[in-house]
Amino acid sequence: MEDKYIASIDLGSSKFGLCVARISGDDVNIVYYKETPSDGIRYSMIANPLKASEKLREAVAEAEKELMIKILQVVVGMPRGEVAQVTASARIERTNPDDYISAEEVSSLKSIALETYPLPNPDNQIMYGAVAQSFSIDDEIQLVESDVVGTLSSSLEGNFKVFIGNRRATTALDKIFNSLNIAVAKKYFLPDVVARTVLTDEERVGGVALVDVGAGVTSVTVYHGGILRYYASIPFGGKSITNDIRTECSISEDLAEKIKKRFGACLPGKLATLSEKVLQLRVTEPYKEVPVRYISEIIDCRAREIVEAILFYIQESGLQNTLRNGIVVTGGGAELTNFVNLIKEMSGYDVRKGYPRFMFSASVGSGVYSTSATAAIGMVLAAHENNLPDCVSAPVLPPKVEEEELMEVEVTDETPNPPGALFNPDDFGKPQERPKKEKKKKVKVPKPKGEKNGILSIFWKNVGDTIMDFYDYANKEEETK
């Protein structure tokens, strides 16, 4: 089986995550992953397609140059903000009740639910996808998809969660990649993709809330019984914390982001000796001094607001008492010091960071295993599972022509067949006089292939000299007689 490549791009509010994987059978090897600052995106929505495309063009060109490939198509994620969820249902009467219910019938039922659901505002809304919640047949109700396939029934009814997003956001997404001459192979609803990358099957069955803290949006996805039961998005995340630091300290956004990553932390009372440090910001004269504890207090206020919103939506899902596996936090914001401890302190749940599970190998740096890479990695794994075609093409190089190697040998004008020349059979057996010594000159002749040191040529030259010596001796013996 020939190798193929899959490329994915995570369009975040603060960074683009571009990932390229080489697929060989069931093996997924990440050969490229890099994050670059983004532009033109706010709250996970494309606000300025022109600015976004310029930054994205640079990121794609850098990847193509390093890997020596041409990216023809990519898989991307749909915006996580401004997503509404509704309930839809569909029912079909089966023509042959004695046949087993197939997976194709379940998929067809899902398509019917999507097609028949009336969008409140079809001009501005589009369906991102649907997740099956339960199925009913003649004799049973509340069956999951894996249990309903293979049963017998005269009818099949399904209930679905349908996710509705902004149509303009997806239109802008298409416009960006059209300007780059790159096709969009597939668009994924990111919460479910990230969950399959970060969560174990046991966590999704037992009940867990996945919190993805991005720069512009924080999303909450609740699983129970192995099914996505609830989704909500919060319109602020890590970038809100950066803006608070920028405003309070009167510094640039870039410097505020660097301070947050290097010294930022929640729970200022638990910083120990770090809270005693004072930062000297060389942006004015005299230098501005900002205590680390003060920065931590700024971060803690905004982080608590984010956690309160997370807990509100978990409560709204109605599944707050079924989360046996607690909360898993992923995304770039999960790396904020003490943020996991803050959630644990405020919620009472078990909380852990969500890193990409080891369902792939990587030949790049450690950044591919970070919490901020989960979306890009998840889309690659989903595309592999969906058996998407090759996303890139390798350049076709011209065949290498081997130049004939030449060597220097010493020959005279009397030499009938110099080394490497054709042998003349008419010269064999004729009495020859030993050639007089002449001034030697150097000529270049093709070197015999496979004989780098010309050993074969030297051997045949010695054989020729021996034959001529033999004829000289024979002629002398004849004259003596």
C-alpha positions as CSV (number, residue, x, y, z in Angstrom):
1,M,0.0,0.0,0.0
2,E,1.4,3.4,-1.0
3,D,1.9,6.1,1.6
4,K,-0.4,9.1,1.5
5,Y,-0.5,12.4,3.4
6,I,-3.2,14.2,5.3
7,A,-3.0,17.9,6.2
8,S,-5.1,19.7,8.8
9,I,-5.4,23.3,9.9
10,D,-6.8,24.5,13.2
11,L,-7.9,28.1,12.7
12,G,-7.6,29.6,16.2
13,S,-8.2,33.1,17.4
14,S,-4.5,33.5,18.4
15,K,-2.7,30.9,16.3
16,F,-2.9,28.6,13.3
17,G,-2.0,25.0,14.0
18,L,-0.8,23.3,10.8
19,C,-0.3,19.5,10.9
20,V,0.8,17.1,8.2
21,A,0.8,13.3,8.7
22,R,2.1,10.5,6.6
23,I,-0.3,7.6,6.5
24,S,1.0,4.1,5.9
25,G,-1.7,1.5,6.4
26,D,-2.9,1.9,10.0
27,D,0.2,3.8,11.0
28,V,-0.2,7.6,11.4
29,N,3.1,9.5,11.6
30,I,3.1,13.2,12.2
31,V,5.9,14.7,10.1
32,Y,5.1,18.4,10.6
33,Y,3.4,20.5,13.2
34,K,3.8,24.2,13.8
35,E,1.8,27.0,15.4
36,T,2.0,30.5,13.9
37,P,0.3,33.7,15.1
38,S,-3.1,34.2,13.4
39,D,-4.9,37.3,12.2
40,G,-8.4,38.2,11.2
41,I,-10.1,35.7,13.6
42,R,-12.1,36.7,16.6
43,Y,-14.0,34.4,18.9
44,S,-13.2,31.5,16.7
45,M,-15.0,33.3,13.8
46,I,-13.3,34.6,10.6
47,A,-13.8,38.4,10.9
48,N,-11.4,39.4,8.2
49,P,-10.9,36.8,5.5
50,L,-8.2,38.8,3.7
51,K,-5.9,39.2,6.8
52,A,-6.5,35.5,7.7
53,S,-5.6,34.3,4.2
54,E,-2.4,36.3,4.2
55,K,-1.2,34.8,7.4
56,L,-2.3,31.3,6.4
57,R,-0.5,31.6,3.1
58,E,2.8,32.1,4.9
59,A,2.2,29.2,7.2
60,V,1.3,26.8,4.3
61,A,4.3,28.0,2.2
62,E,6.7,27.3,5.1
63,A,5.3,23.8,5.5
64,E,5.6,23.1,1.8
65,K,9.2,24.3,1.7
66,E,10.3,22.2,4.6
67,L,8.5,19.0,3.5
68,M,9.1,19.6,-0.3
69,I,5.5,18.9,-1.1
70,K,2.5,20.8,-2.5
71,I,-0.6,20.9,-0.3
72,L,-3.7,20.4,-2.5
73,Q,-6.4,20.0,0.1
74,V,-6.8,20.1,3.8
75,V,-9.3,19.2,6.6
76,V,-10.4,22.1,8.8
77,G,-12.6,22.7,11.8
78,M,-15.8,24.7,11.9
79,P,-16.0,27.6,14.3
80,R,-16.8,26.7,17.9
81,G,-18.5,29.9,18.8
82,E,-22.2,30.8,18.3
83,V,-23.3,27.2,17.9
84,A,-26.8,26.3,18.9
85,Q,-28.1,22.8,19.6
86,V,-31.6,21.6,19.0
87,T,-33.4,18.2,19.1
88,A,-34.6,16.6,15.9
89,S,-36.3,13.2,15.1
90,A,-37.1,11.1,12.1
91,R,-39.0,7.9,11.5
92,I,-39.1,5.4,8.6
93,E,-41.4,2.4,7.9
94,R,-39.3,-0.5,6.7
95,T,-40.5,-2.4,3.6
96,N,-39.1,-5.7,4.8
97,P,-39.4,-6.1,8.6
98,D,-37.7,-9.5,8.4
99,D,-34.4,-8.0,7.3
100,Y,-31.8,-6.9,9.8
101,I,-31.5,-3.1,10.4
102,S,-28.3,-2.0,8.7
103,A,-25.9,0.8,9.5
104,E,-26.9,2.3,6.1
105,E,-30.5,2.6,7.3
106,V,-29.3,4.4,10.5
107,S,-27.2,6.8,8.4
108,S,-30.2,7.4,6.1
109,L,-32.4,8.2,9.1
110,K,-29.9,10.7,10.3
111,S,-29.9,12.4,6.9
112,I,-33.7,12.6,6.9
113,A,-33.6,14.3,10.3
114,L,-31.1,16.9,9.0
115,E,-33.0,17.6,5.8
116,T,-36.4,17.9,7.4
117,Y,-35.5,20.0,10.3
118,P,-36.7,23.6,9.7
119,L,-33.9,26.1,10.2
120,P,-35.2,29.3,12.0
121,N,-33.1,31.5,9.7
122,P,-31.8,29.5,6.7
123,D,-30.2,32.5,5.1
124,N,-27.8,33.0,8.0
125,Q,-27.7,29.5,9.5
126,I,-26.2,26.2,8.5
127,M,-26.2,22.7,10.1
128,Y,-22.8,21.7,11.4
129,G,-23.8,18.1,12.0
130,A,-25.9,15.8,14.2
131,V,-25.2,13.2,16.9
132,A,-27.6,10.2,17.4
133,Q,-29.0,10.1,21.0
134,S,-31.3,7.1,20.9
135,F,-33.3,4.8,18.7
136,S,-36.7,3.1,19.0
137,I,-38.0,0.0,17.2
138,D,-41.3,-2.0,17.6
139,D,-40.5,-3.6,20.9
140,E,-37.8,-1.4,22.5
141,I,-36.9,2.2,23.1
142,Q,-33.8,4.2,24.1
143,L,-31.4,2.0,22.1
144,V,-27.9,3.2,21.1
145,E,-26.7,2.9,17.6
146,S,-24.5,-0.1,18.2
147,D,-27.5,-2.0,19.7
148,V,-30.1,-1.1,17.1
149,V,-28.0,-2.3,14.1
150,G,-28.8,-6.0,13.5
151,T,-32.3,-6.0,15.1
152,L,-35.6,-6.8,13.4
153,S,-38.4,-4.3,13.2
154,S,-41.1,-2.9,10.9
155,S,-40.2,0.7,11.8
156,L,-37.1,2.7,13.0
157,E,-37.2,6.0,14.8
158,G,-34.2,8.1,15.9
159,N,-33.6,11.2,18.1
160,F,-30.7,13.4,17.3
161,K,-28.8,16.5,18.6
162,V,-28.4,18.9,15.7
163,F,-25.8,21.6,15.9
164,I,-26.5,24.8,14.0
165,G,-23.9,27.4,13.2
166,N,-23.3,30.7,11.4
167,R,-23.5,30.3,7.6
168,R,-21.3,33.4,7.0
169,A,-18.5,31.8,9.0
170,T,-18.3,28.7,6.7
171,T,-18.6,30.9,3.6
172,A,-15.6,32.9,4.8
173,L,-13.8,29.6,5.4
174,D,-14.3,28.5,1.8
175,K,-13.3,32.0,0.5
176,I,-9.9,31.8,2.3
177,F,-8.9,28.4,0.9
178,N,-10.2,29.3,-2.6
179,S,-7.8,32.2,-2.6
180,L,-5.0,29.8,-1.7
181,N,-5.9,27.3,-4.4
182,I,-6.4,24.7,-1.7
183,A,-9.5,22.5,-1.6
184,V,-11.3,21.8,1.7
185,A,-11.6,18.0,1.9
186,K,-13.8,18.0,4.9
187,K,-15.0,20.3,7.7
188,Y,-15.3,18.8,11.2
189,F,-17.3,19.8,14.2
190,L,-14.3,20.2,16.5
191,P,-15.8,19.3,20.0
192,D,-16.4,15.7,19.0
193,V,-13.1,15.4,17.1
194,V,-11.1,16.7,20.1
195,A,-13.0,14.4,22.5
196,R,-12.1,11.3,20.5
197,T,-8.4,12.4,20.6
198,V,-8.2,13.3,24.3
199,L,-10.8,11.1,26.1
200,T,-10.7,7.4,26.7
201,D,-13.7,5.2,25.9
202,E,-14.2,4.5,29.6
203,E,-14.4,8.3,30.3
204,R,-17.0,8.9,27.6
205,V,-19.1,6.0,28.8
206,G,-18.9,6.8,32.5
207,G,-19.6,10.5,32.1
208,V,-17.2,13.4,31.6
209,A,-17.1,17.1,30.7
210,L,-14.5,18.1,28.2
211,V,-13.5,21.8,28.6
212,D,-11.5,23.2,25.6
213,V,-10.0,26.6,26.6
214,G,-9.1,28.4,23.5
215,A,-8.0,32.0,23.0
216,G,-11.3,33.4,21.9
217,V,-13.8,30.7,22.9
218,T,-14.1,28.2,25.8
219,S,-16.3,25.2,24.9
220,V,-18.0,22.6,27.2
221,T,-18.9,19.2,25.8
222,V,-20.6,16.6,28.1
223,Y,-20.5,12.9,27.4
224,H,-22.4,10.1,29.0
225,G,-23.0,6.5,27.8
226,G,-20.4,7.0,25.1
227,I,-22.5,9.7,23.4
228,L,-22.2,13.5,23.1
229,R,-25.1,14.7,25.1
230,Y,-24.6,18.4,25.4
231,Y,-22.5,21.3,23.9
232,A,-22.1,25.0,24.8
233,S,-19.6,27.7,24.0
234,I,-18.4,30.6,26.2
235,P,-17.4,33.8,24.3
236,F,-14.1,34.3,26.1
237,G,-11.0,32.4,26.9
238,G,-7.2,32.9,27.2
239,K,-7.2,36.1,25.1
240,S,-9.5,37.8,27.7
241,I,-6.8,37.2,30.3
242,T,-4.1,38.6,28.1
243,N,-6.3,41.7,27.5
244,D,-6.8,42.2,31.2
245,I,-3.0,42.2,31.8
246,R,-2.5,44.6,28.9
247,T,-5.1,47.0,30.3
248,E,-4.1,46.9,33.9
249,C,-0.3,47.2,33.2
250,S,-0.6,49.6,30.2
251,I,1.6,47.4,28.0
252,S,1.3,45.9,24.5
253,E,-0.7,42.8,23.8
254,D,2.4,40.9,22.7
255,L,4.2,41.7,26.0
256,A,1.1,40.8,28.0
257,E,0.9,37.4,26.3
258,K,4.6,36.7,27.1
259,I,4.1,37.7,30.8
260,K,1.1,35.5,31.0
261,K,2.9,32.4,29.6
262,R,6.1,33.0,31.6
263,F,4.8,34.2,35.0
264,G,1.0,33.9,34.8
265,A,-0.8,31.8,37.4
266,C,-4.1,31.4,39.2
267,L,-4.5,31.2,43.0
268,P,-2.1,33.9,44.0
269,G,-2.1,32.7,47.6
270,K,-0.4,29.5,46.5
271,L,2.5,31.0,44.6
272,A,5.0,30.7,47.5
273,T,8.2,32.6,46.7
274,L,7.2,33.4,43.2
275,S,4.7,36.0,44.5
276,E,7.6,38.0,46.0
277,K,9.2,38.6,42.6
278,V,8.9,41.9,40.8
279,L,9.1,42.3,37.0
280,Q,10.9,45.3,35.5
281,L,9.1,46.3,32.3
282,R,11.5,48.3,30.1
283,V,8.8,50.1,28.2
284,T,9.2,53.5,29.8
285,E,11.8,55.6,31.7
286,P,12.0,55.0,34.5
287,Y,11.3,51.2,34.3
288,K,7.8,50.1,35.3
289,E,7.7,47.6,38.1
290,V,4.9,45.1,38.4
291,P,4.8,42.4,41.2
292,V,4.1,38.9,40.0
293,R,1.4,38.6,42.7
294,Y,-0.5,41.5,41.2
295,I,-0.4,39.8,37.8
296,S,-1.7,36.6,39.4
297,E,-4.5,38.5,41.0
298,I,-5.6,39.9,37.6
299,I,-5.5,36.4,36.0
300,D,-7.3,34.8,38.9
301,C,-10.3,37.1,38.6
302,R,-10.8,36.4,34.9
303,A,-10.1,32.6,35.4
304,R,-12.8,32.4,38.1
305,E,-15.3,34.0,35.7
306,I,-14.4,31.4,33.1
307,V,-14.8,28.5,35.6
308,E,-18.2,29.9,36.8
309,A,-19.4,29.9,33.2
310,I,-18.2,26.3,32.7
311,L,-20.0,25.1,35.9
312,F,-23.2,26.9,34.8
313,Y,-23.3,25.1,31.5
314,I,-22.6,21.7,33.2
315,Q,-25.5,22.4,35.5
316,E,-27.7,23.4,32.5
317,S,-26.9,20.1,30.8
318,G,-28.7,18.2,33.6
319,L,-25.9,15.7,33.7
320,Q,-23.9,17.2,36.6
321,N,-24.5,14.2,38.8
322,T,-23.4,11.7,36.1
323,L,-19.8,12.9,35.6
324,R,-18.0,10.0,37.3
325,N,-14.8,10.9,35.5
326,G,-15.0,14.6,36.3
327,I,-13.7,17.3,34.0
328,V,-10.9,17.1,31.4
329,V,-9.3,20.4,30.4
330,T,-7.5,20.9,27.1
331,G,-6.6,23.7,24.7
332,G,-3.9,26.3,25.1
333,G,-5.5,27.8,28.2
334,A,-5.1,24.5,30.1
335,E,-1.4,25.3,30.4
336,L,-2.0,28.3,32.7
337,T,-0.4,27.5,36.0
338,N,-2.9,26.4,38.7
339,F,-5.9,26.6,36.4
340,V,-6.6,22.9,36.8
341,N,-6.4,23.3,40.6
342,L,-8.7,26.3,40.5
343,I,-11.4,24.2,38.6
344,K,-11.0,21.4,41.1
345,E,-11.3,23.8,44.0
346,M,-14.4,25.5,42.7
347,S,-16.2,22.4,41.3
348,G,-15.3,19.5,43.5
349,Y,-14.8,17.3,40.5
350,D,-11.7,15.3,39.6
351,V,-9.9,17.4,37.0
352,R,-7.0,16.5,34.7
353,K,-5.3,18.0,31.6
354,G,-6.2,16.5,28.3
355,Y,-3.3,15.7,26.0
356,P,-3.4,13.9,22.7
357,R,-3.5,10.1,23.3
358,F,-0.8,8.0,21.8
359,M,-2.7,6.9,18.7
360,F,0.0,8.1,16.4
361,S,3.8,8.4,16.1
362,A,5.6,11.7,15.6
363,S,9.0,12.6,14.0
364,V,8.7,16.3,15.0
365,G,9.2,18.3,18.3
366,S,7.4,17.8,21.5
367,G,4.8,20.5,20.6
368,V,2.7,17.9,18.9
369,Y,1.9,16.4,22.3
370,S,0.8,19.7,23.9
371,T,-2.8,20.5,24.8
372,S,-3.0,23.2,22.1
373,A,-2.4,20.6,19.4
374,T,-5.4,18.4,20.2
375,A,-7.7,20.0,17.5
376,A,-5.1,19.7,14.6
377,I,-4.1,16.1,15.6
378,G,-7.8,15.1,16.1
379,M,-8.7,16.2,12.6
380,V,-5.8,14.1,11.1
381,L,-7.0,11.0,13.0
382,A,-10.6,11.6,12.0
383,A,-9.6,12.0,8.3
384,H,-7.6,8.8,8.5
385,E,-10.6,7.0,10.0
386,N,-12.8,8.3,7.3
387,N,-10.3,7.2,4.7
388,L,-10.0,10.6,3.0
389,P,-7.8,10.7,-0.1
390,D,-4.2,12.0,-0.3
391,C,-4.0,15.7,0.6
392,V,-0.7,16.5,-1.0
393,S,1.5,15.7,-4.0
394,A,5.2,15.2,-3.9
395,P,7.3,16.9,-6.6
396,V,8.4,14.7,-9.5
397,L,12.2,15.0,-9.8
398,P,13.9,14.3,-13.2
399,P,15.8,11.0,-13.4
400,K,19.4,11.4,-12.4
401,V,21.8,10.8,-15.3
402,E,25.1,9.3,-14.3
403,E,28.1,11.0,-16.0
404,E,30.7,8.7,-17.5
405,E,33.7,8.7,-15.2
406,L,37.0,9.4,-16.7
407,M,40.5,8.3,-15.6
408,E,44.0,9.3,-16.6
409,V,46.3,6.7,-18.1
410,E,49.7,6.8,-19.9
411,V,49.7,5.6,-23.5
412,T,52.0,6.1,-26.6
413,D,51.1,6.7,-30.2
414,E,52.2,3.1,-31.0
415,T,49.7,1.5,-28.6
416,P,47.2,-0.2,-30.9
417,N,44.5,-0.7,-28.3
418,P,44.8,1.6,-25.4
419,P,43.0,0.5,-22.2
420,G,39.2,1.0,-22.6
421,A,39.5,0.9,-26.5
422,L,38.0,-1.9,-28.7
423,F,40.2,-4.9,-29.3
424,N,41.3,-5.5,-32.9
425,P,41.5,-9.3,-33.6
426,D,43.6,-8.9,-36.7
427,D,46.5,-7.7,-34.5
428,F,46.6,-11.0,-32.6
429,G,49.3,-13.5,-33.6
430,K,51.3,-11.0,-35.7
431,P,55.0,-10.6,-34.9
432,Q,55.4,-7.2,-33.4
433,E,58.5,-5.3,-32.5
434,R,58.8,-3.8,-29.2
435,P,57.9,-0.1,-29.6
436,K,60.6,2.4,-29.1
437,K,60.4,4.6,-26.1
438,E,58.6,7.7,-27.1
439,K,57.6,10.8,-25.1
440,K,54.5,9.9,-23.2
441,K,51.5,12.0,-23.2
442,K,48.3,11.9,-21.1
443,V,44.9,11.3,-22.6
444,K,41.5,10.8,-21.0
445,V,39.6,7.6,-21.8
446,P,36.4,6.2,-20.3
447,K,37.0,4.4,-17.1
448,P,35.7,0.8,-17.1
449,K,32.5,0.6,-15.0
450,G,32.9,-1.2,-11.8
451,E,36.6,-0.7,-11.7
452,K,37.2,2.5,-9.7
453,N,41.0,2.0,-9.6
454,G,41.5,0.9,-13.3
455,I,42.9,-2.6,-12.1
456,L,41.4,-4.4,-15.1
457,S,43.0,-1.9,-17.5
458,I,46.4,-2.3,-15.9
459,F,46.1,-6.1,-16.0
460,W,45.4,-6.2,-19.7
461,K,48.3,-3.8,-20.4
462,N,50.7,-6.2,-18.5
463,V,49.3,-9.1,-20.5
464,G,50.0,-7.3,-23.8
465,D,53.6,-6.5,-22.7
466,T,54.2,-10.2,-21.8
467,I,52.9,-11.3,-25.2
468,M,55.2,-8.9,-27.1
469,D,58.2,-10.1,-25.0
470,F,57.4,-13.7,-26.0
471,Y,57.4,-12.9,-29.7
472,D,60.7,-11.0,-29.4
473,Y,62.3,-14.0,-27.7
474,A,60.8,-16.4,-30.4
475,N,62.2,-14.2,-33.3
476,K,65.7,-14.2,-31.7
477,E,65.7,-18.0,-31.4
478,E,64.7,-18.3,-35.1
479,E,67.6,-16.0,-36.2
480,T,70.1,-18.0,-34.1
481,K,69.1,-21.2,-35.9
